[in-house]
Amino acid sequence: MGKNEAGRTGTVIIKQRVLVCWVGGNDLKAASGGEAGPILSTLRTVSVDNVQLLCSYPTERVEPYLEWLHEQVDVPITAHYVSLSSPVHFGEIYQAASKHLKQLSAPGNKLSILLSPGTPAMQAVWILLGKTRYPATFYQSSLEQGVQKVEVPFEIAAEYVPAANTISTDKLVQLAGLDAPVDAAFDSIVTQSERMLALKAQAQILAAKQVPVLIYGETGTGKELFARAIHNASPRTAAPFVAVNCGAIVPELIDSTLFGHKKGAFTGAIADRPGVFQQAHGGTLFLDEFGELTPDVQVRLLRVLQEGTFTPVGASQELKADVRLITATHRNLMQEVALGCFREDLFYRIAVGVLHLPPLREREGDLLLLSEKLLAGMASQDASLSDKKISAEAKNLILQHPWRGNVRELQSTILRAALWCQGDLIASNEIEQALFRLPQAASDILSMDVSQGIDIQEIIAEVAGHYLRKALTISGNNKTRAAGLLGLKSQQTLSNWMDKYGIE
């Protein structure tokens, strides 16, 4: 197998000096006996260990050039063929370039970007990415001045904004599958992510239908915000909305919390107390962390949902349960059903409408938008924060953080940085200080106090999910290579693990 063939596997060599660029028209002409072209000129001047070329030209035009280039230089070359609707389409160019730079930005790699080949749009995107998300050294090559290192003397912050902000409401509702208006109850869900806008449209449809809704999502993704919006946009909006965190209820009081109790029903029951089903009568009951309920409680809940009645602890008379049920969990309940940890009949009762909220790191275009909105919200409540702004360097730090705590973590970080900031401009060092750096997962996991009780399945899921995502990122979503990195025997085994732990 020759160098070029090996390169086509997409394998990325880490901890090396990597040169990245588009293949341009002048480069293709070089193979026919013209001038050397920007790429070859740069490789003759700049010392690199690995070359990554993005190609938007047809294969039959690029292949002869690659063969010729291999004869000129002794360096591994990888060609990535990219399909663009137009060589000046900024969105498509950004996504293609960002994808490959993400693969190449492994710790220890030294990235260099050759700006000269390609269209002005391609050059502009390289500068945005190389100055923000993936720090790189820039080069340019010309006949007049040869190969030069380029200094870009600007501080830049940039985030890809998807085309969803140009999509009409009608189009988004079509994506959701039914025709329904977008209600003002959802205005507090700030987003410009196409995926999130489609979820808002779907949630609006579910609100009108009044069916039970199950909301999946990591901690801090806005599950309760969606639940409240669904209630506010439903015919039950004038009735109560009652939210309960099932994971925080003491096991001995679960029945009393859900169904209420009569005076004297047990020690400490000094008065009648309505449960949440009674409190939410005519309205919406939101059961957060629903996956934490034990099997015996699941049985009693199923009976309430099937028969529409419940009996308070210590009472003899049944009460009617007229509630719209919305549940939320961070667990993969389908997997829990398969493992026998969650009742299948209850699952299909609650999962009539299902919304899967993406983590913040997967919401394209939302990080900086939310940062500004959160800061503006804080300023409206505290005049001392009214003039605060986030610097470009601080924004870049925000873009690079994984935000495992999602919007909740982002909000607390922005607040801490704003309070500590002495001037009006929040600098990167203030964001850095405000971030919580979690210790290595292994040390956390191995030092847990088992005497206080732990959730071994959740720990395993956290570790597996972390390394699955990491392997997929390093391999550029190449499942075969990711499986190899994780010691899994096949791509199918990796897919099974991804399904098991909810990795998209």
Secondary structure, 3 states (H helix, E strand, C coil): CCHHHHHCCCCCCCCCEEEEEECCHHHHHHCCCCCCHHHHHHHHHCCCCEEEEEECCCHHHHHHHHHHHHHHCCCCEEEEECCCCCCCCHHHHHHHHHHHHHHHCCCCCEEEEECCCCCHHHHHHHHHHHHCCCCCEEEEEECCCEEEEECCCCCCCCCCCCHHHHCCHHHHHHHHCCCCCCCHHHCCCCCCCHHHHHHHHHHHHHHHHCCCEEEECCCCCCHHHHHHHHHHCCCCCCCCEEEEEHHHCCHHHHHHHHHCECCCCCCCCCCCECCHHHHCCCCEEEEECHHHCCHHHHHHHHHHHHHCEECCECCCCCEECCCEEEEEECCCHHHHHHCCCCCHHHHHHHCCEEEECCCHHHCCCCHHHHHHHHHHHHHHHCHHHCCCEECHHHHHHHHHCCCCCHHHHHHHHHHHHHHHCCCCEECHHHHHHHCCCCCCHHHHHHCCCHHHCCCHHHHHHHHHHHHHHHHHHHCCCCHHHHHHHCCCCCHHHHHHHHHHCCCC
